[in-house]
Amino acid sequence: MKKYFLFCLLFSCFWGISQPIAVSTTQYTVDQLVTEVLINTPCAIITNITSNTGSNHGSVNGIGYFQNTNPNFPMTNGIILSTSAAIDAPGPQGSPTLSGGWPGDQQLFDYMTALDIDPGLLGYRDASIIEFDFTPFTDHMSFNFLFASREYGFYQCDFSDAFAFFLTNTVTGEITNLALVPNTNDPISVITIRDSQFNIGGQSEDDCPSMNPEYFGSYNVGDPVGAINYNGQTVKMVAASDVTPGVQYHIKLVIADRNDSMLDSAVFIEGGSFDIGQPNLGENRLIEDGSAMCSAEEYELSTGLNPEQYLFQWTKDGELIPGATDPTYTVTESGLYGVLITAVFGSCEQNPEPVRIEIFNELEITNLPQNLNSCPNKGDVTFFDLRDSEIGVTSEPVIFSYFLSEEDALNNMNSISPIFELDNDITLPVTIWVRITGLTLPCSRVESFTIVLDNCVLQLEHLPDLSICVGSQPNSFDFIPYKDLVYHGIIGYTVTFYNSEDDALLQTNPIDNNIISNYTATNGETIWVRVQDDNDIEIYGIESFSLHLYDLPVVNTPQALSSCEVNGLGFATFDLSVNEVDIIGNQSNIALEYYRTYAEAEIGNAAASLPLLYTGAQGDIYIRVINSKTGCYIILTQALLIVEVPVLSNIAPLEICDSNNDGYGIFNLIPTTTAITGNPVPAGLIISYHETIGDANNNANRIQNIGAYENIVPNIQTIYVRVSRVNSNCYATMPIDLIIKPTPNITISTPLTTCDSNNDGVADFDLTSKVSEVLNGLDPLDYIVTFHINEENALSGINEISNPSSYSNLTSNSVFVRVESIGGGCSKVVRLFLVTNPTPVIVNPIATYSSCDDNFDGFQVFDIASKIPLITGTQTGLQVTFHYTLADANSGSNPLASPYQNVVQNVQTLFVRVQRLSTGCFTTTTMDIRVSPVPVLNVPVTPFDICSDTDTSFGTVNLSSFNAQLLNGGPDHDLKYFETQANAQNNVLPILNPEAYNNLEPNNSSVWVRATNKITGCFSVYKINFRILVSPKMPVTLPNIITCDVQNDLFDGITPIDLTQQTPLILAAQTIAGNYEVRYFTSLVLANVGTNWIANPQAYMNSTNPQTIWARVQNTAHPTTCF
């Protein structure tokens, strides 16, 4: 409902001069007073703002915003907290107002009581309080204030309203009052700050002396241009405290009347003075002032801010540092470092002053400290002079200090003496850390070296004993190879040989170097070896070995070995162990090894020796006879002789057909003899047949009737032929397979049927599908199956059908099947009849099956079985199944159950299989299932607002006017309105005249809209809520404003005019509580659209005299259409 008013501006003559402060309790909310007026720090985290004053208890508002242009008042703007109406604060000083009656503050009372400075204190009343939380950026916070009171003068010695600024550290719980007389612990009041020259009521200087008069600002009684309506005031003072950056603090600003509501007081807090600092990255660290970093040092820059409240981006030399987004940053290289700070909940940014970090050049060294080693001293400890490690480290002027840990060295603590004692039982290296500090550079570096005790007893290699065989080589030994072996030939050591251990220990009587390469020994003699460090007599090692003399083995000459030739290749297999007993008798510890050549036998590489069952050519091999204890050996010659074995020719298996398929038959073996040996049979050969290989090898149980031998093993039997030479045990055997081939036992009991895809009686048949039935259990790997057009071709095995897997019955409805056993000679023929079966006839494709989407997800459940009658029509004996893929439909696998929910969103194609149950013949088609979307309306979360002159009725509402917003540019769905959800769902009893609906009430503020898709018929139902907004009111009349022309030309009728003097009248006309905004316009058109309002209504310069001004009032919480 539009509410505006017009009034006229007229001029009259009135002159006056005053400069009081201006106070408003509505210009700013309490939150705005704190965040926009009081705080001067960008991105400050201010939370939990609360307040309490008379307006919270049905009385006057003691909290407000003030502005000042009076030079005698030391603040231009800020916050006032008063124990009476804040709007009564503007001067000049006059009669005191009497207002109050709301509660005081318990914390203030407890605090003042604990100080025991006001014995007459009974309680506090009329407290005005502002509280909030903040987080300081630096270690100090402060703000400016002054205290004013109507108690100054008459009552400055008797009464004491109180105020306090309670600062609480929310982490430690410590509470501090910041409103104290400087350099004291006294709270500020008229009693603690006063000037006795303003004592009134007969009180003398002696009775009521001045207290801290340097902080008393002014006495306002009788001052016609006083800025405030209080008897006196203090100077502008500072409330300050040290704080911990990044820690949350709580501050409570409170003032209250003492005991009663008379003689009010106020505290004025200067706008923008609440200073909680800015983030500070610290001081520069520069080479020129000696504060630069050392090269190995790390330096942490910190914002001191909470990462849950701020975002950080560190920079170096003006460039962003990738990944540096923490509240701290560790510097390791020189540069200009800064940080960009952004509040998480806001858009403000802070850029603290960057700091420059420089790094001293690294202390240079030429070499690392030397590792120290020594032989152990006699006794328990060995002394090391750690200063020996300094040699060659650097030529720079430095100081070396030593430590047992890197941490101590880095922190320059717990240094040790350079003369270091090391226990002799410590075998592992000990690490010493050295701190090298420059005398001209304020930096150090830390290095390390080790000290270790050497093992001065040499660890020599074990030397194996030496031996020789008597009679096979000279009776002398060569020690020279042991000189390099015993200590790896390391340069700087001398090796000598001795005949006794004592001589070796004392280095006396060494064996002459001229004979150590040809030393003559006795059996069992021990030789001692000493290895001596050429530079240190204390470092040596001793080792020993023995010398042995052994006899050769005693042997007999072996007899020649003979064996049968293998396969006529000139080789035979010999058992080399046959002669071993004859060669060595019953001697123990004697081993025999056989080799192809004498050279191999001399070498005696057992890995290259011959196996005892040796296959080779005729000739000589060599036996190495070895004493396994002494290693002494002798080599013998062994002769090998080969006897020729008869050569047999391989023959194919003997085969006959089995007429009755019992697996048995008669074989003639006589022709086989010449096939094996040749024709004629060579002289000197004996041929025989046997039923087992054992009988053949042993020449036993010969088959007697070789001209008519009946097999004893059905189907396949193996017999063996033996061919040997007269007067020799060399013979050859060969297996012969006797095979009885079965005649195929085949049958066909049923015709071959197939489905006629076009129902013309002609189809392609897969004749091979009948092979399994024809074979009747026979192994298909044993037979060849062919198909023929007539019986003659089948019997002759000619003109077989070339494409049996796709044979058309166009010329004949039968074919003939020939089955022949593999190998030929045994076959059988049967006739196969061909029959075609018709396939079902159906529509392709099937009409789309549609269903409405009931939950806006593109999926729906379909009763696909309901479409079966549509698919089959009048046909009977058919089975219909639905499938996800064509492959499933063709195979009849994985049929879909009904009802079925689509798995492809919105539209899915199903494959339909229609099969005739009697024949199994089928056809396939497709059917689309479609999920049709239901209409979607743009229904706002919040109710539609209806402006009304009353708060009890909506009046007449045009429901159709909301159609465009609901459709929101979408499809033109059919919209109907209903009074209940059930009616909307069932599409019954719609609202007949939605353009003039008048049945909305505060307790019945909803209707239901049904949206129907005009094409698919799918619909959706939404609830629409409405809210009554009571239109602002205007007074019946507004008085005209008449003022004097005081601007420049006093007779032109143009002067500044305060239009806002109408605002209280307009606000007083409102019947509903709310936050109202009053604006002034120069025309009705502008007032209606709410644009181009007068920007400075407090000092509007009229354009004509008189002039009509239009006022527009609007609840700021309501839409702009209600005014």
Secondary structure, 3 states (H helix, E strand, C coil): CCCEEEEEEEECCCCCCCCCCEEECCCCCHHHHHHHHHECCCCCCEEEEEEECHHHHCCCCCEEEEECCCCCCCCCEEEEEECCCHHHCECCCCCCCCCCCCECCHHHHHHHHHHCCCCCCCCEEEEEEEEEEECCCCCEEEEEEEEEECCCCCCCCCCCCEEEEEEEECCCCCEEECCECCCCCCECCCCCCECHHHCCCCCCCCCCCCECHHHEEEECCCCCCCCECCCEEECCEEEEEECCCCCCEEEEEEEEEECCCCCCEEEEEECCCEECCCCCCCCCECCCCCCCECCCCCEEEECCCCCCCEEEEEEECCEECCCCCCCEEEECCCEEEEEEEEECCCCCEECCCCEEECECCCCCCCCCCCCEEECCCCCCEEEEEHHHHHCCCCCCCEEEEEECCHHHHHHCCCCECCEEEEECCCCCCEEEEEEEEECCCCCEEEEEEEEEECCCECCCCCCCCEEEEECCECCCECCHHHHHHHCCCCCCEEEEEECCHHHHHHCCCCCCCCCCCCECCCCCCEEEEEEEECCCCCCEEEEEEEEEEECCCCCCCCCCEEEEEECCCCEEEEEHHHHHHHHHCCCCCEEEEEECCHHHHHHCCHHHCCCCEEEECCEEEEEEEEECCCCCEEEEEEEEEEECCCCCCCCCCEEEEECCCCCCCEECCHHHHHHHHCCCCCCCEEEEEECCHHHHHHCCCECCCCCCEECCCCCEEEEEEEEEECCCCCEEEEEEEEEEEECCCCCCCCCEEEEECCCCCCCEECHHHHHHHHHCCCCHHHEEEEEECCHHHHHHCCCECCCHHHEECCCCCEEEEEEEECCCCCEEEEEEEEEEEECCCCCCCEEEEEEECCCCCCCCEECHHHHHHHHHCCCCCEEEEEECCHHHHHHCCCCCCCCEECCCCCEEEEEEEEEECCCCCEEEEEEEEEEECCCCCCCCCCCEEEEECCCCCCCCECHHHHHHHHHCCCCCCEEEEECCHHHHHHCCCCCCCHHHECCCECCECEEEEEEECCCCCCEEEEEEEEEEEECCCCCCCCCCEEECCCCCCCCCCCCEECHHHHHHHHHHCCCCCCCEEEEEECCHHHHHHCCCCCCCHHHEECCCCCEEEEEEEEECCCCCCCC
